[in-house]
Amino acid sequence: MILAVVTRDPSAVTGGAPIFIGRDEKQCESMARSLSRIMDAMAHYLDNDTYIIVSH
């Protein structure tokens, strides 16, 4: 289940999960790491500085 999406380009993402927008690659990575810890989930890098936070 996808819990959240972290990206620099919100126009590339659609769906029902919350979308968090970062300024740059470093901020996206930091937000993805923090969200995965908070949600007790895993962060997976897709492409173009886009991460999905998933519950396995």
C-alpha positions as CSV (number, residue, x, y, z in Angstrom):
1,M,0.0,0.0,0.0
2,I,1.4,3.4,-0.9
3,L,1.1,5.7,2.1
4,A,2.7,8.9,0.6
5,V,4.7,10.3,-2.3
6,V,7.7,12.7,-2.1
7,T,8.6,14.5,-5.3
8,R,10.1,17.6,-6.9
9,D,7.5,17.5,-9.7
10,P,3.9,17.3,-8.5
11,S,2.6,17.3,-12.0
12,A,4.2,13.9,-12.5
13,V,2.2,12.3,-9.7
14,T,-1.5,11.6,-9.4
15,G,-3.5,9.4,-7.0
16,G,-5.0,9.2,-3.6
17,A,-1.9,9.2,-1.5
18,P,-0.6,12.5,0.1
19,I,2.0,14.2,-2.0
20,F,4.9,16.0,-0.4
21,I,6.9,18.5,-2.5
22,G,10.6,19.1,-2.0
23,R,12.7,22.0,-3.2
24,D,15.6,19.8,-4.3
25,E,17.0,16.3,-4.3
26,K,18.4,16.6,-0.7
27,Q,15.1,17.8,0.8
28,C,13.2,15.0,-1.0
29,E,15.5,12.4,0.3
30,S,15.3,13.8,3.8
31,M,11.5,14.0,3.8
32,A,11.2,10.4,2.4
33,R,13.5,9.1,5.2
34,S,11.7,11.0,7.9
35,L,8.2,9.9,6.7
36,S,9.3,6.3,6.4
37,R,10.5,6.3,10.0
38,I,7.3,8.1,11.3
39,M,5.0,5.7,9.4
40,D,7.1,2.6,10.2
41,A,7.3,2.0,6.4
42,M,9.8,1.8,3.6
43,A,10.9,4.6,1.2
44,H,11.6,3.5,-2.4
45,Y,13.3,5.8,-5.0
46,L,11.6,5.7,-8.4
47,D,13.1,8.4,-10.6
48,N,13.3,12.1,-11.1
49,D,13.6,12.7,-7.4
50,T,10.4,10.8,-6.7
51,Y,10.1,8.5,-3.7
52,I,7.1,6.4,-2.6
53,I,6.5,5.5,1.0
54,V,5.0,2.0,1.2
55,S,3.7,-0.3,3.9
56,H,4.7,-4.0,3.2
